[in-house]
Amino acid sequence: MIRHLVFLKYADTVSQDAKDALMGDLAALADALDGIEAFCARPNISPETPLTHGLSEMFWIDFRDAAARDAYLANETHKTIGARLLASLEGGTNGIFVCDVAL
């Protein structure tokens, strides 16, 4: 199993409704694609604020295997949601950190 962790720093102008819509779209995609075992989105509640680098929100997706993860990354709907997500972040790709780990 692979856990795909994504940490986000939204632009100050992005509303909570817009954030919720993005996470809802990702959750729906997780329900639609084979090999996705779980999706979860949460705020970063770490008290080590200086170490979070402003990455105040995060989500993770658990994939059955690397093939399922790779299919998700290549999926056109994922790419569309990803473009919307990047446009909502402070500094675009500077407002995101992605890490995949084997479980």
The first five atom37 places (N, CA, C, CB, O) and aatype in JSON, in Angstrom:
{
  "aatype": [12, 9, 1, 8, 10, 19, 13, 10, 11, 18, 0, 3, 16, 19, 15, 5, 3, 0, 11, 3, 0, 10, 12, 7, 3, 10, 0, 0, 10, 0, 3, 0, 10, 3, 7, 9, 6, 0, 13, 4, 0, 1, 14, 2, 9, 15, 14, 6, 16, 14, 10, 16, 8, 7, 10, 15, 6, 12, 13, 17, 9, 3, 13, 1, 3, 0, 0, 0, 1, 3, 0, 18, 10, 0, 2, 6, 16, 8, 11, 16, 9, 7, 0, 1, 10, 10, 0, 15, 10, 6, 7, 7, 16, 2, 7, 9, 13, 19, 4, 3, 19, 0, 10],
  "atom_mask": [
    [1, 1, 1, 1, 1],
    [1, 1, 1, 1, 1],
    [1, 1, 1, 1, 1],
    [1, 1, 1, 1, 1],
    [1, 1, 1, 1, 1],
    [1, 1, 1, 1, 1],
    [1, 1, 1, 1, 1],
    [1, 1, 1, 1, 1],
    [1, 1, 1, 1, 1],
    [1, 1, 1, 1, 1],
    [1, 1, 1, 1, 1],
    [1, 1, 1, 1, 1],
    [1, 1, 1, 1, 1],
    [1, 1, 1, 1, 1],
    [1, 1, 1, 1, 1],
    [1, 1, 1, 1, 1],
    [1, 1, 1, 1, 1],
    [1, 1, 1, 1, 1],
    [1, 1, 1, 1, 1],
    [1, 1, 1, 1, 1],
    [1, 1, 1, 1, 1],
    [1, 1, 1, 1, 1],
    [1, 1, 1, 1, 1],
    [1, 1, 1, 0, 1],
    [1, 1, 1, 1, 1],
    [1, 1, 1, 1, 1],
    [1, 1, 1, 1, 1],
    [1, 1, 1, 1, 1],
    [1, 1, 1, 1, 1],
    [1, 1, 1, 1, 1],
    [1, 1, 1, 1, 1],
    [1, 1, 1, 1, 1],
    [1, 1, 1, 1, 1],
    [1, 1, 1, 1, 1],
    [1, 1, 1, 0, 1],
    [1, 1, 1, 1, 1],
    [1, 1, 1, 1, 1],
    [1, 1, 1, 1, 1],
    [1, 1, 1, 1, 1],
    [1, 1, 1, 1, 1],
    [1, 1, 1, 1, 1],
    [1, 1, 1, 1, 1],
    [1, 1, 1, 1, 1],
    [1, 1, 1, 1, 1],
    [1, 1, 1, 1, 1],
    [1, 1, 1, 1, 1],
    [1, 1, 1, 1, 1],
    [1, 1, 1, 1, 1],
    [1, 1, 1, 1, 1],
    [1, 1, 1, 1, 1],
    [1, 1, 1, 1, 1],
    [1, 1, 1, 1, 1],
    [1, 1, 1, 1, 1],
    [1, 1, 1, 0, 1],
    [1, 1, 1, 1, 1],
    [1, 1, 1, 1, 1],
    [1, 1, 1, 1, 1],
    [1, 1, 1, 1, 1],
    [1, 1, 1, 1, 1],
    [1, 1, 1, 1, 1],
    [1, 1, 1, 1, 1],
    [1, 1, 1, 1, 1],
    [1, 1, 1, 1, 1],
    [1, 1, 1, 1, 1],
    [1, 1, 1, 1, 1],
    [1, 1, 1, 1, 1],
    [1, 1, 1, 1, 1],
    [1, 1, 1, 1, 1],
    [1, 1, 1, 1, 1],
    [1, 1, 1, 1, 1],
    [1, 1, 1, 1, 1],
    [1, 1, 1, 1, 1],
    [1, 1, 1, 1, 1],
    [1, 1, 1, 1, 1],
    [1, 1, 1, 1, 1],
    [1, 1, 1, 1, 1],
    [1, 1, 1, 1, 1],
    [1, 1, 1, 1, 1],
    [1, 1, 1, 1, 1],
    [1, 1, 1, 1, 1],
    [1, 1, 1, 1, 1],
    [1, 1, 1, 0, 1],
    [1, 1, 1, 1, 1],
    [1, 1, 1, 1, 1],
    [1, 1, 1, 1, 1],
    [1, 1, 1, 1, 1],
    [1, 1, 1, 1, 1],
    [1, 1, 1, 1, 1],
    [1, 1, 1, 1, 1],
    [1, 1, 1, 1, 1],
    [1, 1, 1, 0, 1],
    [1, 1, 1, 0, 1],
    [1, 1, 1, 1, 1],
    [1, 1, 1, 1, 1],
    [1, 1, 1, 0, 1],
    [1, 1, 1, 1, 1],
    [1, 1, 1, 1, 1],
    [1, 1, 1, 1, 1],
    [1, 1, 1, 1, 1],
    [1, 1, 1, 1, 1],
    [1, 1, 1, 1, 1],
    [1, 1, 1, 1, 1],
    [1, 1, 1, 1, 1]
  ],
  "atom_positions": [
    [[0.85, -1.17, 0.0], [0.0, 0.0, 0.0], [0.9, 1.24, 0.0], [-0.97, 0.0, 1.23], [1.97, 1.25, 0.6]],
    [[0.43, 2.28, -0.68], [1.15, 3.55, -0.74], [0.25, 4.65, -0.18], [1.6, 3.89, -2.19], [-0.91, 4.76, -0.58]],
    [[0.78, 5.44, 0.72], [0.07, 6.63, 1.22], [0.66, 7.85, 0.53], [0.18, 6.75, 2.79], [1.86, 8.12, 0.62]],
    [[-0.2, 8.57, -0.15], [0.13, 9.79, -0.89], [-0.29, 10.95, -0.01], [-0.58, 9.84, -2.32], [-1.48, 11.23, 0.14]],
    [[0.7, 11.65, 0.58], [0.44, 12.76, 1.5], [0.67, 14.08, 0.77], [1.35, 12.67, 2.75], [1.68, 14.25, 0.09]],
    [[-0.27, 15.0, 0.92], [-0.19, 16.29, 0.24], [-0.47, 17.39, 1.26], [-1.19, 16.37, -0.96], [-1.55, 17.42, 1.87]],
    [[0.49, 18.28, 1.44], [0.37, 19.4, 2.38], [0.21, 20.69, 1.59], [1.61, 19.48, 3.33], [0.9, 20.89, 0.59]],
    [[-0.7, 21.57, 2.03], [-1.12, 22.72, 1.23], [-1.01, 24.03, 2.0], [-2.53, 22.52, 0.76], [-1.26, 24.1, 3.2]],
    [[-0.64, 25.06, 1.26], [-0.65, 26.43, 1.77], [-1.52, 27.25, 0.83], [0.82, 27.04, 1.88], [-1.07, 27.74, -0.2]],
    [[-2.79, 27.39, 1.21], [-3.73, 28.14, 0.38], [-3.42, 29.63, 0.41], [-5.17, 27.89, 0.85], [-2.89, 30.15, 1.4]],
    [[-3.75, 30.3, -0.68], [-3.67, 31.76, -0.72], [-4.71, 32.32, 0.26], [-3.91, 32.31, -2.18], [-5.76, 31.7, 0.47]],
    [[-4.43, 33.47, 0.84], [-5.34, 34.07, 1.82], [-6.71, 34.38, 1.22], [-4.73, 35.35, 2.36], [-7.69, 34.46, 1.96]],
    [[-6.79, 34.53, -0.07], [-8.05, 34.9, -0.74], [-8.97, 33.72, -0.97], [-7.75, 35.57, -2.05], [-10.11, 33.91, -1.41]],
    [[-8.52, 32.51, -0.7], [-9.32, 31.31, -0.97], [-10.27, 31.06, 0.2], [-8.4, 30.07, -1.21], [-9.84, 30.95, 1.35]],
    [[-11.56, 30.98, -0.11], [-12.58, 30.78, 0.93], [-12.6, 29.33, 1.41], [-13.96, 31.19, 0.4], [-12.11, 28.43, 0.73]],
    [[-13.18, 29.13, 2.58], [-13.35, 27.77, 3.09], [-14.24, 26.96, 2.17], [-13.93, 27.79, 4.52], [-14.02, 25.76, 1.98]],
    [[-15.26, 27.6, 1.59], [-16.14, 26.9, 0.64], [-15.35, 26.38, -0.56], [-17.27, 27.82, 0.17], [-15.58, 25.26, -1.02]],
    [[-14.42, 27.19, -1.07], [-13.6, 26.77, -2.21], [-12.69, 25.61, -1.82], [-12.75, 27.95, -2.73], [-12.51, 24.67, -2.59]],
    [[-12.12, 25.68, -0.61], [-11.28, 24.58, -0.13], [-12.1, 23.29, 0.0], [-10.64, 24.94, 1.24], [-11.67, 22.22, -0.42]],
    [[-13.29, 23.43, 0.58], [-14.17, 22.27, 0.76], [-14.56, 21.67, -0.59], [-15.42, 22.66, 1.54], [-14.65, 20.45, -0.72]],
    [[-14.8, 22.52, -1.58], [-15.17, 22.03, -2.92], [-14.03, 21.23, -3.54], [-15.55, 23.2, -3.84], [-14.26, 20.17, -4.13]],
    [[-12.81, 21.71, -3.4], [-11.65, 20.98, -3.93], [-11.5, 19.62, -3.25], [-10.37, 21.81, -3.74], [-11.29, 18.61, -3.92]],
    [[-11.62, 19.6, -1.92], [-11.49, 18.33, -1.21], [-12.65, 17.4, -1.55], [-11.44, 18.57, 0.31], [-12.46, 16.18, -1.64]],
    [[-13.84, 17.95, -1.74], [-14.98, 17.14, -2.15], [-14.77, 16.51, -3.52], [0.0, 0.0, 0.0], [-15.12, 15.35, -3.74]],
    [[-14.2, 17.28, -4.43], [-13.91, 16.74, -5.76], [-12.86, 15.64, -5.7], [-13.44, 17.86, -6.7], [-12.97, 14.64, -6.41]],
    [[-11.85, 15.82, -4.86], [-10.85, 14.76, -4.7], [-11.45, 13.52, -4.06], [-9.67, 15.27, -3.85], [-11.13, 12.4, -4.45]],
    [[-12.32, 13.71, -3.07], [-12.97, 12.57, -2.43], [-13.83, 11.81, -3.43], [-13.83, 13.04, -1.23], [-13.85, 10.58, -3.42]],
    [[-14.55, 12.54, -4.3], [-15.37, 11.89, -5.32], [-14.51, 11.11, -6.3], [-16.22, 12.93, -6.07], [-14.88, 10.02, -6.73]],
    [[-13.37, 11.66, -6.65], [-12.45, 10.96, -7.55], [-11.94, 9.69, -6.88], [-11.26, 11.88, -7.93], [-11.8, 8.65, -7.52]],
    [[-11.67, 9.78, -5.59], [-11.21, 8.61, -4.85], [-12.26, 7.51, -4.88], [-10.87, 8.98, -3.4], [-11.93, 6.33, -4.94]],
    [[-13.53, 7.89, -4.83], [-14.61, 6.9, -4.89], [-14.75, 6.29, -6.28], [-15.93, 7.54, -4.48], [-15.23, 5.17, -6.42]],
    [[-14.33, 7.03, -7.3], [-14.54, 6.61, -8.68], [-13.42, 5.74, -9.25], [-14.72, 7.81, -9.54], [-13.65, 5.0, -10.21]],
    [[-12.23, 5.82, -8.69], [-11.08, 5.12, -9.27], [-10.76, 3.84, -8.51], [-9.86, 6.03, -9.28], [-10.78, 3.81, -7.28]],
    [[-10.48, 2.8, -9.25], [-10.11, 1.51, -8.66], [-8.74, 1.63, -8.0], [-10.11, 0.4, -9.73], [-7.83, 2.28, -8.53]],
    [[-8.6, 0.99, -6.87], [-7.3, 0.93, -6.2], [-7.09, 1.98, -5.13], [0.0, 0.0, 0.0], [-6.06, 1.99, -4.46]],
    [[-8.07, 2.88, -4.97], [-7.97, 3.86, -3.89], [-8.69, 3.28, -2.68], [-8.59, 5.26, -4.31], [-9.89, 3.01, -2.72]],
    [[-7.94, 3.09, -1.62], [-8.46, 2.45, -0.41], [-9.06, 3.46, 0.56], [-7.37, 1.66, 0.27], [-10.0, 3.14, 1.29]],
    [[-8.51, 4.69, 0.59], [-8.99, 5.69, 1.55], [-8.59, 7.08, 1.1], [-8.44, 5.41, 2.97], [-7.57, 7.27, 0.43]],
    [[-9.41, 8.06, 1.47], [-9.12, 9.48, 1.27], [-9.47, 10.19, 2.56], [-9.92, 10.08, 0.05], [-10.5, 9.92, 3.17]],
    [[-8.6, 11.11, 2.99], [-8.85, 11.87, 4.2], [-8.23, 13.25, 4.06], [-8.29, 11.13, 5.45], [-7.09, 13.38, 3.61]],
    [[-8.97, 14.29, 4.44], [-8.47, 15.66, 4.43], [-8.61, 16.23, 5.83], [-9.24, 16.54, 3.38], [-9.64, 16.04, 6.49]],
    [[-7.58, 16.94, 6.29], [-7.57, 17.47, 7.65], [-6.76, 18.77, 7.7], [-6.97, 16.43, 8.63], [-5.89, 19.0, 6.86]],
    [[-7.06, 19.61, 8.7], [-6.19, 20.76, 8.94], [-4.93, 20.29, 9.66], [-6.92, 21.85, 9.77], [-4.94, 19.29, 10.37]],
    [[-3.85, 21.02, 9.46], [-2.6, 20.75, 10.18], [-2.72, 21.44, 11.54], [-1.34, 21.26, 9.37], [-2.79, 22.67, 11.6]],
    [[-2.74, 20.68, 12.61], [-2.91, 21.26, 13.94], [-1.61, 21.24, 14.75], [-4.0, 20.5, 14.7], [-1.64, 21.34, 15.98]],
    [[-0.49, 21.11, 14.08], [0.79, 21.07, 14.78], [1.03, 22.37, 15.55], [1.93, 20.84, 13.78], [0.81, 23.45, 15.02]],
    [[1.48, 22.25, 16.81], [1.83, 23.46, 17.56], [3.2, 24.01, 17.15], [1.82, 23.16, 19.05], [3.59, 25.09, 17.61]],
    [[3.92, 23.3, 16.31], [5.25, 23.74, 15.87], [5.12, 24.64, 14.64], [6.16, 22.52, 15.55], [5.68, 24.36, 13.58]],
    [[4.37, 25.72, 14.81], [4.0, 26.6, 13.71], [5.18, 27.01, 12.83], [3.35, 27.82, 14.24], [5.04, 26.97, 11.61]],
    [[6.33, 27.41, 13.37], [7.42, 27.82, 12.48], [7.9, 26.68, 11.57], [8.58, 28.32, 13.31], [8.46, 26.94, 10.5]],
    [[7.69, 25.46, 11.98], [8.17, 24.32, 11.2], [7.18, 23.86, 10.14], [8.49, 23.17, 12.12], [7.52, 23.03, 9.3]],
    [[5.96, 24.38, 10.17], [4.95, 23.97, 9.18], [5.09, 24.72, 7.87], [3.56, 24.17, 9.75], [4.5, 24.33, 6.86]],
    [[5.85, 25.8, 7.87], [6.07, 26.61, 6.67], [4.76, 27.07, 6.04], [6.88, 25.83, 5.64], [4.67, 27.23, 4.82]],
    [[3.74, 27.27, 6.88], [2.45, 27.74, 6.39], [1.58, 26.68, 5.75], [0.0, 0.0, 0.0], [0.5, 27.0, 5.25]],
    [[2.03, 25.44, 5.76], [1.25, 24.34, 5.17], [0.15, 23.95, 6.16], [2.16, 23.09, 4.82], [0.32, 23.05, 6.98]],
    [[-0.97, 24.65, 6.07], [-2.0, 24.59, 7.1], [-3.07, 23.53, 6.87], [-2.65, 25.91, 7.2], [-3.88, 23.27, 7.76]],
    [[-3.08, 22.93, 5.7], [-4.08, 21.91, 5.38], [-3.37, 20.73, 4.72], [-5.2, 22.48, 4.44], [-2.27, 20.87, 4.18]],
    [[-4.0, 19.56, 4.78], [-3.39, 18.4, 4.13], [-4.45, 17.37, 3.8], [-2.31, 17.78, 5.03], [-5.55, 17.38, 4.36]],
    [[-4.1, 16.49, 2.88], [-4.93, 15.32, 2.62], [-4.01, 14.15, 2.31], [-5.94, 15.58, 1.46], [-2.85, 14.33, 1.95]],
    [[-4.57, 12.96, 2.45], [-3.83, 11.78, 2.02], [-4.78, 10.83, 1.31], [-3.14, 11.09, 3.22], [-5.98, 10.8, 1.55]],
    [[-4.17, 10.05, 0.43], [-4.89, 9.0, -0.29], [-4.08, 7.72, -0.13], [-5.1, 9.37, -1.81], [-2.87, 7.7, -0.39]],
    [[-4.75, 6.67, 0.29], [-4.11, 5.35, 0.36], [-4.43, 4.58, -0.91], [-4.58, 4.57, 1.63], [-5.59, 4.37, -1.25]],
    [[-3.37, 4.16, -1.59], [-3.5, 3.38, -2.83], [-3.14, 1.93, -2.56], [-2.61, 3.97, -3.94], [-2.25, 1.63, -1.76]],
    [[-3.83, 1.04, -3.23], [-3.56, -0.4, -3.1], [-2.11, -0.7, -3.44], [-4.5, -1.21, -4.01], [-1.46, -1.51, -2.78]],
    [[-1.61, -0.04, -4.5], [-0.24, -0.3, -4.96], [0.21, 0.86, -5.85], [-0.16, -1.65, -5.72], [-0.54, 1.8, -6.09]],
    [[1.45, 0.77, -6.33], [2.01, 1.84, -7.17], [1.24, 1.99, -8.47], [3.48, 1.56, -7.46], [1.11, 3.1, -8.99]],
    [[0.72, 0.9, -9.01], [-0.04, 0.99, -10.26], [-1.31, 1.82, -10.07], [-0.4, -0.42, -10.76], [-1.67, 2.6, -10.95]],
    [[-1.98, 1.65, -8.94], [-3.19, 2.45, -8.66], [-2.82, 3.92, -8.49], [-3.9, 1.93, -7.39], [-3.54, 4.79, -8.98]],
    [[-1.72, 4.19, -7.81], [-1.25, 5.57, -7.65], [-0.92, 6.19, -9.0], [-0.03, 5.62, -6.73], [-1.28, 7.33, -9.28]],
    [[-0.22, 5.44, -9.84], [0.17, 5.95, -11.15], [-1.05, 6.21, -12.04], [1.12, 4.96, -11.83], [-1.06, 7.17, -12.8]],
    [[-2.07, 5.35, -11.94], [-3.3, 5.56, -12.71], [-4.01, 6.84, -12.25], [-4.24, 4.34, -12.56], [-4.53, 7.58, -13.07]],
    [[-4.02, 7.08, -10.95], [-4.59, 8.32, -10.39], [-3.84, 9.54, -10.92], [-4.54, 8.3, -8.85], [-4.46, 10.52, -11.33]],
    [[-2.52, 9.48, -10.91], [-1.72, 10.62, -11.36], [-1.95, 10.92, -12.84], [-0.24, 10.36, -11.11], [-1.89, 12.08, -13.25]],
    [[-2.21, 9.9, -13.64], [-2.42, 10.07, -15.08], [-3.86, 10.42, -15.44], [-2.01, 8.81, -15.8], [-4.14, 10.81, -16.57]],
    [[-4.78, 10.28, -14.49], [-6.2, 10.5, -14.74], [-6.49, 11.96, -15.09], [-7.01, 10.08, -13.52], [-6.02, 12.87, -14.41]],
    [[-7.26, 12.18, -16.15], [-7.54, 13.55, -16.62], [-8.33, 14.36, -15.6], [-8.31, 13.5, -17.93], [-8.09, 15.56, -15.45]],
    [[-9.27, 13.73, -14.9], [-10.02, 14.45, -13.87], [-9.09, 14.89, -12.75], [-11.17, 13.58, -13.31], [-9.21, 16.0, -12.24]],
    [[-8.17, 14.01, -12.36], [-7.19, 14.38, -11.34], [-6.37, 15.58, -11.8], [-6.26, 13.19, -11.03], [-6.13, 16.5, -11.03]],
    [[-5.94, 15.57, -13.05], [-5.14, 16.68, -13.57], [-5.93, 17.99, -13.55], [-4.68, 16.37, -15.01], [-5.36, 19.04, -13.25]],
    [[-7.21, 17.94, -13.85], [-8.06, 19.14, -13.82], [-8.21, 19.66, -12.39], [-9.44, 18.84, -14.43], [-8.08, 20.86, -12.15]],
    [[-8.49, 18.76, -11.46], [-8.6, 19.15, -10.05], [-7.26, 19.68, -9.56], [-9.06, 17.96, -9.17], [-7.21, 20.68, -8.85]],
    [[-6.18, 19.02, -9.95], [-4.84, 19.47, -9.56], [-4.53, 20.88, -10.04], [0.0, 0.0, 0.0], [-3.92, 21.66, -9.31]],
    [[-4.94, 21.2, -11.25], [-4.71, 22.55, -11.78], [-5.5, 23.58, -10.98], [-5.1, 22.62, -13.27], [-4.99, 24.66, -10.68]],
    [[-6.74, 23.25, -10.64], [-7.55, 24.16, -9.79], [-6.91, 24.32, -8.42], [-8.99, 23.63, -9.65], [-6.87, 25.42, -7.87]],
    [[-6.42, 23.21, -7.87], [-5.78, 23.25, -6.56], [-4.54, 24.13, -6.59], [-5.42, 21.84, -6.1], [-4.38, 25.0, -5.73]],
    [[-3.67, 23.93, -7.57], [-2.45, 24.74, -7.67], [-2.78, 26.22, -7.82], [-1.61, 24.28, -8.86], [-2.07, 27.07, -7.27]],
    [[-3.84, 26.54, -8.55], [-4.23, 27.93, -8.74], [-4.71, 28.57, -7.44], [-5.32, 28.03, -9.8], [-4.72, 29.8, -7.32]],
    [[-5.12, 27.76, -6.47], [-5.63, 28.28, -5.2], [-4.54, 28.42, -4.13], [-6.73, 27.39, -4.68], [-4.8, 28.92, -3.04]],
    [[-3.33, 27.97, -4.44], [-2.26, 27.96, -3.46], [-1.4, 29.21, -3.53], [-1.39, 26.73, -3.65], [-1.28, 29.84, -4.58]],
    [[-0.82, 29.56, -2.4], [0.12, 30.68, -2.36], [1.39, 30.26, -3.1], [0.43, 31.1, -0.89], [2.09, 29.34, -2.67]],
    [[1.67, 30.94, -4.2], [2.88, 30.63, -4.95], [2.78, 29.4, -5.84], [0.0, 0.0, 0.0], [3.81, 28.89, -6.28]],
    [[1.57, 28.92, -6.11], [1.42, 27.74, -6.98], [2.15, 26.54, -6.42], [0.0, 0.0, 0.0], [1.82, 26.08, -5.32]],
    [[3.13, 26.02, -7.14], [3.84, 24.82, -6.68], [4.67, 25.08, -5.43], [4.74, 24.31, -7.78], [5.07, 24.12, -4.76]],
    [[4.93, 26.33, -5.08], [5.62, 26.63, -3.82], [4.71, 26.45, -2.62], [6.18, 28.05, -3.85], [5.18, 26.44, -1.48]],
    [[3.41, 26.32, -2.85], [2.45, 26.16, -1.77], [2.01, 24.73, -1.55], [0.0, 0.0, 0.0], [0.95, 24.48, -0.97]],
    [[2.8, 23.77, -2.03], [2.43, 22.37, -1.89], [3.67, 21.52, -1.61], [1.71, 21.87, -3.17], [4.76, 21.78, -2.13]],
    [[3.48, 20.49, -0.79], [4.52, 19.49, -0.54], [3.86, 18.13, -0.68], [5.2, 19.67, 0.88], [2.82, 17.88, -0.06]],
    [[4.44, 17.26, -1.47], [3.9, 15.92, -1.71], [4.92, 14.89, -1.27], [3.52, 15.73, -3.21], [6.11, 15.03, -1.53]],
    [[4.43, 13.84, -0.59], [5.31, 12.77, -0.14], [4.54, 11.45, -0.23], [5.81, 13.02, 1.32], [3.42, 11.35, 0.27]],
    [[5.12, 10.46, -0.86], [4.53, 9.12, -0.92], [5.37, 8.18, -0.06], [4.45, 8.61, -2.4], [6.6, 8.19, -0.14]],
    [[4.69, 7.38, 0.75], [5.39, 6.42, 1.6], [4.74, 5.04, 1.45], [5.38, 6.87, 3.09], [3.53, 4.94, 1.24]],
    [[5.55, 4.01, 1.56], [5.03, 2.65, 1.55], [4.55, 2.29, 2.94], [6.11, 1.64, 1.06], [5.22, 2.58, 3.93]],
    [[3.39, 1.66, 3.02], [2.86, 1.22, 4.32], [2.96, -0.29, 4.43], [1.39, 1.67, 4.5], [2.57, -0.86, 5.44]]
  ]
}
